[in-house]
Amino acid sequence: MKSLLECQGLTKKYNNFYALSNLDLTLEKGQIVGLLGPNGSGKTTLIKLINGLLVPTDGRVMVESMAPGVETKKIISYLPERSSVSEHMRVKDIIAYFADFYDNFNVERANAMFKDLEIDTHARMRTLSKGTKEKVQLILVMSRDAELYILDEPIGGVDPAARDYILHTILTNYNENATILISTHLITDIENVLDRVLFLQNGHLTLNETVDDIRTKWGKSVDALFREVFKC
């Protein structure tokens, strides 16, 4: 099977600091992958490199055998940690914008999720709470029929009651051939949906294992292993 994502010797250096160092990684299709590590470990740098928002110092990253660019943006649906939509726009206008901009945006799916979460699509973004804004962004991202979804802290700002719905939304709104890469600190909340886990530490990939293998080899949960490795 052809790899969906491939990183070879991927390195990003700022002056004398290596945000990523000689990282090798291959991800196949049809997985939900947790990208885990402490602050400053290189998670955001890796995400930005995959999305073509940064240029590698050395090595390369390929998505469906293509370097990040116009073509890969068509198949990657990216949820940044910070809001990327205008505060002055109405939700319904943002939906229309996404439908015009992305050929793979499913308006019916988006409207169904907004209805389920009782989000008023006539409201302007600036009038919504932080948690509701994050829900809006997640719905927009998951309403695309993408091949790779990259979610940076998708449940960090929402109340615990909404997290189960959001995780359910993630699970039910991507096809089985797509892959989801989730960066989060809330490991216990997402552990049950993960197939594979990546640990990043000081710009190095220190662990790349399936969740089942972690439980078999170490006899503990992903969260417990994370706390042991990073002394949390």
Number of C-alpha atoms within 10 A of each C-alpha: 5 10 13 20 19 21 20 15 16 22 25 24 14 9 6 6 11 16 20 26 20 18 20 16 15 13 17 15 18 17 19 21 24 27 24 24 23 16 12 13 19 22 24 17 20 25 21 17 20 27 22 17 13 14 17 20 14 15 16 20 27 18 23 18 13 14 16 22 13 11 12 20 17 17 19 23 25 24 22 19 17 10 13 9 13 12 14 11 14 17 24 14 14 19 21 12 11 18 17 11 11 15 11 16 22 17 15 10 16 21 18 13 21 18 12 10 16 10 17 13 17 11 15 17 20 13 12 15 12 14 14 19 21 23 23 24 21 21 24 26 24 25 27 25 21 22 22 27 23 23 24 20 17 23 25 15 16 17 11 11 8 15 18 14 14 19 16 12 16 21 15 11 17 20 12 13 13 19 23 25 22 22 23 21 18 14 18 11 15 17 17 12 16 19 17 21 21 21 21 23 21 18 25 19 19 14 13 17 14 18 21 14 12 18 13 11 8 11 12 13 18 24 18 14 15 17 11 10 13 11 7 9
